[in-house]
Amino acid sequence: MNIIIIEDEKPAARLLQRKVEKLGLQVNTLLHSVEESIDWFQKNTHPDLIFLDIQLSDGLSFEIFESIDIKSAVIFTTAYDEYALRAFKLNSIDYLLKPIDEDDLETAVSKFKNQFQKSGVTNLDFEAIKRMFINPLDRTYKKRFTIKMGQQLKMVNIEEVECFYSENKGTYLHTFDNRNYLLDTTLEVLETELDPKDFYRVSRKFILPLKAIKEIQMHSNSRLKVILPTYKDDEVIVARERVSDFKEWLG
């Protein structure tokens, strides 16, 4: 099994190496910068697992993946706060928040071993991960959607959207004039593309804009029911675990 560590602070890299090797794995290579890593990947067989710091001395480590097509499994080692990390946790084997706890490290390694034994390959969406680290002041959000309708394309502006919803493995846009359009995307991707001040994912099925909320009613099991102006195909329910955040989002 081939394992590398990409970490710009050499003492931290060596410390992590010792911790990993205490768990019975052999770390083959330590890399410390974007430039060094790109050069290494161009000349060597890609590893099974990368322990990846996000901020390196010469840039963000995502730049490595813009230059090299890497399909290795990744365990992030980062000082970013937990709130941001939750957003992309499912796109990686795991993350380790610095300073790295040995129990957390052991759990992450166990998760990697289980996935490696099942498939041998882990594919990561690094573009989705990168979007989580864009400065909010620099970020631009979706303003319109281009929808294919037969041989024609239709433009729907964000102001026309009453809700987004998933149904039968498809993702749909519903407009204030009571029309539905199939989108070539997922709610997970939409969450990263929509302004969080204006849109909130109330459940696994729905993302709502603030301006579309006509009425909010109490529902069973401490949930909330949202009434929209025209969408009537299904009940729009705020998941119980999201109710507190939803109320905070409402202000």
C-alpha positions in Angstrom: 0.0 0.0 0.0 1.4 3.3 -1.1 0.8 6.3 1.2 2.1 9.9 1.0 1.7 13.0 3.2 1.5 16.5 1.7 2.1 19.0 4.5 4.2 22.2 4.3 5.3 22.2 7.9 8.0 19.5 8.0 7.9 18.8 11.8 4.1 18.4 11.5 4.6 16.0 8.5 7.1 13.9 10.4 4.8 13.8 13.5 1.9 12.6 11.3 4.1 10.0 9.7 5.0 8.6 13.1 1.4 8.4 14.1 0.3 6.8 10.9 3.1 4.2 11.1 2.1 3.4 14.7 -1.2 2.2 13.1 0.7 -0.3 11.0 0.9 1.7 7.7 4.0 2.7 5.9 4.3 6.3 4.7 6.5 6.3 1.6 6.9 10.0 0.8 6.6 13.4 2.4 5.9 16.4 0.2 5.8 20.0 1.3 4.5 22.3 -1.5 2.3 22.4 -4.5 5.2 22.6 -6.9 7.0 19.7 -5.3 3.9 17.6 -5.3 3.1 18.2 -9.0 6.6 17.3 -9.9 6.4 14.1 -7.8 3.0 13.0 -9.3 4.3 13.5 -12.8 7.2 11.1 -12.2 5.7 8.4 -9.8 2.9 5.9 -9.5 0.0 7.6 -7.7 -0.5 6.5 -4.1 -3.5 4.6 -2.6 -3.9 7.3 0.1 -2.9 10.9 0.5 -2.9 12.8 3.8 -3.5 16.3 2.5 -3.1 19.6 4.1 -5.1 22.3 2.3 -3.0 25.4 2.8 0.6 24.9 1.6 3.4 27.4 1.5 3.0 28.1 -2.2 -0.8 27.9 -2.5 -3.8 25.7 -1.9 -3.3 22.0 -2.5 -6.2 21.9 -4.8 -3.9 23.4 -7.4 -2.2 19.9 -7.5 -5.4 18.3 -8.7 -5.9 21.0 -11.4 -2.6 19.9 -12.9 -2.7 16.2 -12.3 -5.6 13.8 -12.7 -5.5 12.0 -9.3 -7.9 9.4 -8.1 -6.2 8.5 -4.8 -8.2 8.4 -1.6 -7.7 11.5 0.6 -7.7 12.2 4.3 -7.7 16.0 4.8 -5.5 17.4 7.5 -6.6 21.0 8.0 -7.0 23.8 10.5 -10.3 24.9 9.0 -13.2 25.0 11.3 -15.6 22.2 11.6 -18.6 24.0 10.1 -16.9 24.4 6.8 -15.6 20.9 6.9 -19.0 19.3 7.3 -20.0 20.7 4.0 -17.6 18.5 2.1 -17.1 15.6 4.5 -18.8 13.1 2.2 -16.4 13.9 -0.6 -13.4 12.5 1.2 -12.5 9.5 3.3 -12.4 11.8 6.3 -10.8 15.0 7.7 -8.5 15.5 10.6 -8.7 18.8 12.4 -5.4 20.1 13.6 -4.0 19.4 16.1 -4.6 15.8 15.1 -6.1 13.5 17.7 -4.8 10.0 17.6 -8.2 8.4 18.0 -9.6 10.4 15.1 -6.6 9.4 13.0 -7.2 5.7 13.8 -10.9 6.1 12.9 -10.0 7.8 9.6 -7.4 5.1 8.7 -10.0 2.3 9.5 -12.5 4.0 7.2 -9.9 4.1 4.4 -9.0 0.4 4.9 -12.6 -0.6 4.7 -13.2 1.4 1.5 -9.9 0.3 0.0 -10.7 -3.4 0.6 -14.2 -3.0 -1.0 -13.2 -1.1 -4.2 -9.5 -0.1 -4.2 -10.4 3.3 -5.6 -12.1 6.4 -4.2 -13.2 9.1 -6.6 -13.3 12.7 -5.2 -15.1 15.8 -6.5 -12.3 18.3 -5.8 -14.2 21.1 -7.6 -17.0 20.7 -5.1 -14.5 20.8 -2.2 -12.8 23.8 -3.6 -16.0 25.8 -3.7 -16.3 25.4 0.1 -13.1 27.5 0.6 -13.9 30.5 -1.6 -14.1 33.7 0.3 -17.8 34.6 0.7 -16.9 38.2 -0.4 -15.5 36.8 -3.7 -18.1 34.2 -4.3 -20.7 34.6 -7.1 -24.0 32.6 -7.0 -26.3 31.3 -9.7 -28.3 34.0 -11.4 -30.1 31.9 -14.0 -30.5 28.4 -15.3 -30.4 27.2 -18.9 -32.9 24.4 -19.5 -33.1 22.2 -22.5 -36.6 21.7 -23.9 -36.5 19.5 -26.9 -34.4 21.4 -29.5 -34.7 24.7 -27.6 -33.1 26.3 -24.6 -35.0 28.2 -22.0 -33.6 30.7 -19.6 -35.0 30.8 -16.1 -33.8 33.6 -13.8 -33.2 32.9 -10.1 -36.0 35.4 -9.2 -38.5 33.1 -10.9 -37.7 30.1 -8.7 -40.3 29.0 -6.1 -38.4 25.9 -5.1 -36.0 23.2 -6.1 -37.0 19.6 -5.4 -35.9 16.0 -6.2 -38.2 13.3 -7.4 -37.6 9.8 -8.9 -33.8 10.5 -9.0 -34.4 13.8 -10.9 -33.9 17.4 -9.8 -36.5 19.9 -10.7 -37.0 23.7 -10.7 -40.5 24.9 -9.9 -41.4 28.5 -10.8 -43.8 31.0 -9.4 -46.0 30.5 -12.5 -46.5 26.9 -11.6 -44.1 25.2 -14.1 -41.6 22.4 -13.5 -38.3 22.0 -15.3 -35.9 19.1 -15.1 -32.3 20.2 -14.3 -29.1 18.4 -15.1 -27.7 18.7 -11.6 -28.4 17.6 -8.0 -29.6 19.3 -4.8 -26.2 18.8 -3.3 -24.6 20.8 -6.1 -27.3 23.4 -6.0 -26.5 24.0 -2.3 -23.1 25.2 -3.3 -24.3 27.4 -6.1 -27.2 29.3 -4.4 -26.8 32.3 -2.1 -27.3 30.9 1.4 -28.9 34.2 2.5 -31.8 33.6 0.0 -32.0 29.8 -0.2 -32.2 27.0 2.4 -32.4 23.3 2.1 -35.2 22.3 4.4 -35.0 18.6 3.8 -33.4 16.0 1.5 -36.0 16.8 -1.1 -36.5 20.6 -1.1 -34.5 23.8 -1.3 -36.6 26.9 -0.8 -36.0 30.6 -1.4 -37.0 32.9 1.4 -39.3 35.0 -0.7 -41.4 31.9 -1.6 -42.4 31.1 1.9 -46.1 32.0 2.2 -46.9 30.3 5.5 -45.3 28.1 8.1 -47.3 25.6 10.2 -46.5 23.3 13.0 -46.3 19.7 12.0 -45.9 16.3 13.6 -42.8 15.2 15.4 -41.6 18.7 16.1 -41.3 19.4 12.3 -42.6 22.4 10.3 -44.7 22.5 7.2 -44.1 25.3 4.7 -46.8 26.5 2.4 -45.7 27.8 -1.0 -47.6 29.9 -3.5 -48.2 27.4 -6.3 -46.3 24.1 -5.5 -48.9 21.6 -4.4 -47.5 18.2 -5.5 -46.2 17.2 -2.1 -46.0 18.5 1.4 -42.9 20.7 2.0 -41.7 19.6 5.4 -38.7 21.0 7.3 -36.8 18.0 8.6 -36.7 17.9 12.4 -32.9 18.1 12.6 -33.0 21.2 10.5 -35.8 23.1 12.3 -33.4 25.0 14.6 -31.1 26.1 11.8 -34.1 27.0 9.6 -35.5 29.3 12.3 -32.2 31.0 12.6 -32.0 31.4 8.8 -35.4 33.0 8.8 -34.0 35.6 11.3 
